[in-house]
């Protein structure tokens, strides 16, 4: 029977896989990190890394955190995946940044771990984490946007994760905001995440320098980094240290963020918007221009409330915390049905 105190949350992103041991209060007691092998053409390679990361996490926690008689099969396990998850939370239908196409991930991992595994879209998991333990506590209609390798979206309405009819709601990053614009990995052009993401920061910096912007040597180093996510992280860090051009680039991305949020607010009318993901580390440098753009582009502006836009308080742990709690709840429901 799974331990009620501890659960494992795994966040599978476009660049890294993080597994955390999470208690019932949403606190991460230990974690393990591995790089996502996203260039592999074999989807089982990512599965292998998930298994190895979780196994290493449990082994490292066995002596000083877990009780002596608690092993891997005693724990609830949840995996938050960067992709479209079927409504039964068993299959990854499509993952733009990974080589998963109709991948029966829950079944495969259950066979490897010997215990049931909860699969959830990573942004849904992060939204649930912020709703239960972070910036969204007490909010009945929460919209979360994660900005990292791309854009993820999650919604918690009236205490339930809103997954849509087929489990694929919240893929806001693939809204077309510039018809015929930048090519996206999803196969379309002009998707929102092509203008709001870590890679988008690099492209914006290149454009500003090409237009005569006074970029520092540090900005040029970031631009020259062919790893677009790492370049985005460098530019976010530089903006936080008040590098002028990096700050301008973050503000550019923030304005694109706000324009997209205006569309979502018009459609969904959330009570609170939480911004997470790696790029959210820029804080107010990103959020202030986003709020301004949201207010200026929102339909019916001046005659309707504009929801607050805040940064995620759980930071990069939100997905781990959320999917661990969802896994714990699933295990509890199964135990209840067996009673």
Buried (B, 14 or more C-beta within 10 A) or exposed (E): EBBEBBBBBBBBBBBBBBBBBBBEEBEBEBBBEBEBBBEBEEBEBBBEBBBBBBBBBBEBBBEEBBEEEBBBEBBBBBBBBBBBBBEEBBBBBBBBBBBBEEBBBBEBBBEBBEBBBBBBBBBBBBBBBBBBBBBBEEBEBBBBBBBBBBBBBBBBBEEEBBBEEEBBBBBBBBBBBEEEBBEBBBEBBBBBBBBBBBBBBBBBBBEBBEEEBEBEEBBEEBBEBEEBBBBBBBBBBBBBEEBBBBBBBBBBBBBBBBBBBBBBBEEBEBBBBBBBBBBBBBBEBBBBBBBBBBBEBBEEEEEEEBBEBBBBBBEBBBBBBBBBBBBBBBBEEEEEEEE
